[in-house]
């Protein structure tokens, strides 16, 4: 089976790091990519600081097939993502004529302010990402896709990228809830992971009504491999007398 393409998300914004805003984009982007057969391999949160953005973008674009950024492309003084990415790529930064045209077409003339036109300032040579919600486009440069942080707008723009992304078979998952703490199943789970290296197996403890349990998630682009690993795990849990309950196949 061909290797699954990988992606990274760089979440940009002091408001995320301060806790004032809770990121709602990572889970959506990860699910979107999984359906395209692209694995979200890493996510980073960086402040609205040029050096931090440049470093993160350059490191990630060299390591992963695709890099997505969210946040920092609005009209305010602290929206510096676009200029920082221009610096990361070493290209000029300035007004994108097509982006400006879209903004002027969207807003009434008396609402076209310098702050709004700032959203048309981009690295030279980018491809625009359509914004069907509020007109202000994102952009693509190299393997970096630059998106807004507002979830509703980001999601609408992300949907338009499907034809630009080359993935593999969709990444599927199967979840088993075990009514036992991690410590009681860890050894058996480790043996199953060793026996099924083509499946990513994750263990996630929980506490429900005062009782500990563990959700085991099996992930792979190969559904048959998921089934083999899952059945081996269920057999091991039955032999150990551990109660289980299967959740949905995603």
Buried (B, 14 or more C-beta within 10 A) or exposed (E): EEEBBBBBBBBBBBBBBEEEEEBBBBEBBBEBBBEBBBBBBBBBBBBBBBEBBBBBBBBBBEEBBBBBBBBBBBBEEEBBBBBBBBBBBEBEBEEBEEBBEBBBEBBEEEEBEEEBBBBBBBBEEBEBBBBEBBBBBBBBBBBBBBBBBBEEBBBBBBEEBEEEBEBBBBBBBBBBBBBBBBEBBEEBBEEBBEEBEEBBBEBEEEEEEEEBBBBBBBBBBBBEBBBBBBEBBBEBBEEEEBEBEEEEEB
